[in-house]
Amino acid sequence: MILNHYYKIKNQYTTKNAMLFDVILLPECDVYKGHFPGMPVAPGVYNIQMIKECVERIAGKPLLLESMMQCKFIVMITPDQNLELQIRVETTVIERNRLNVLATIVRDNVNCLIFKGEFILRQDGYDFEEL
């Protein structure tokens, strides 16, 4: 989990079609020392993990990313210029243990990342009927 290490959630709320997370990147995170020294860039895998953790908050259950149909990095995210971001997550239950997810990471109304993928439950015996 990278919450409170790489980012923190400032606010979380629901709209008609999506769950929105206002997040703040934490520029003191050690990942920026190596990615890249002197010109820190938010690693794509950390941004995908941030989306996954937001989806887990919505589901209330631990998940695994099973498939990624699209992951488009449109605008580079840097901790010195892009501290405040919004993550927009839309979920659809497609089977009892599978979620279809469309998520975007946005800064100042500009899409930085577009993600489409499927998540499954990490543990047997649970389903998404209560979502």
Secondary structure by P-SEA (a helix, b strand, c coil): cccccccccccccccccccccccccccccccccccccccccccaaaaaaaaaaaaaaaacccccccccccccccbbbbcccccbbbbbbbbbbccccbbbbbbbbbccccccbbbbbbbbbcccccccccc
